[in-house]
Amino acid sequence: MDIRNAKMGDLAALAAIECACFPAAEAATEASLAGRLAVYPNHFWLLEEDGEILSFVNGMTTDEATLRDEMYENAALHDEDGAWQMIFGVDTLPAHRRRGLAGQVLRRCIADARAQGRRGCVLTCKDHLVHYYETFGFVRQGLSASTHGGAVWYDMRLTF
C-alpha cells in the first residue's frame, strides 16, 4: 500500500468514494472536490493498493483555529502557510473498512502537518466518532457551530 498526494486525474475516484462514505447532504460534490484539487492537491492524502484508491483524507490549511462550513466549498480560503491543517473528510471505501486504512492515512496527514510546522489539525465529527479521533490525540472542543448537511457535529483539535 502506498500513500500519496492527489492529482486532478483522481477526481472521479475521489468523488465516488466520497459518495459511498457520506450521506448526500454531507458528501462533497465532484465540483467541490475539483475546486479543492485545483488549489491544494498536496492536502489530499490517498492510500492506494494495487492502483486502487481505498481511503483518503483531505482538507485545507488556514490561520483560523476553527473549521467553518464555508471552508468546505470555498477553496480560496486556503492559505498554504496557515497554522492549522483542517480535515474535511476521512473516507474509506465501505468494503475496505476495519483494516486500519483510515488510521494510516490520518497518521500521515498528522505527520505531514507536524513536519510542515503547523500548530495542529482540526476536524469536526459526529458523536459516535469522538472516541475514534481521541485515539489519535484529538481533543473534543465541544459542540460545533457547523450545520453541515443538517447534522450535529463536534469540534476536535490536535495541538502539536
Steps between C-alpha positions, in 0.01 A plus 500: 500500500617847415393843628539787257359843429219546251493622144206617291486162326386351832184712507248240381627236744500747789147614422379139489664420835357816655149402387546150642613637837263785578127570468419718199445810718851466648705367208719740305386529141730424212509873424601580858773234495623636165525848651702366791728295274567805284622700801648253750564152357788457746243504782334184370656178627397189304563141601526267202524125474579348160419834333156536664430788738350346813515785749574871509519804727467856375485854630645848470737701715412829664590726791144460628487259792144379441357322198218703346242360256605752234842336483353186343387687189736796473847376406618862482503504882803267490824657624799278423686659792205459738561386855227234507435199280124470462372149431179492298463129459648165591362263235546125457308287252245301702633163375847587638406631844624348826847443354660808654529681167340826615734501798803461275395793284404716798836432668677607178293819482587576864871423445513723192324786681749469786797491260363810324510691828122528547352556846283192460199345328130580531192303399134460582335164558181342619466388859559130427842581348633721780673207672659385171664839443604521864719194440707718264535774761211722396319670787128575496446875501124486540198525277590651164326798343500296179166416344660314208251258348251573778694278744628558855879532508768525766817705462819298546854639522844342507758754615868427444 
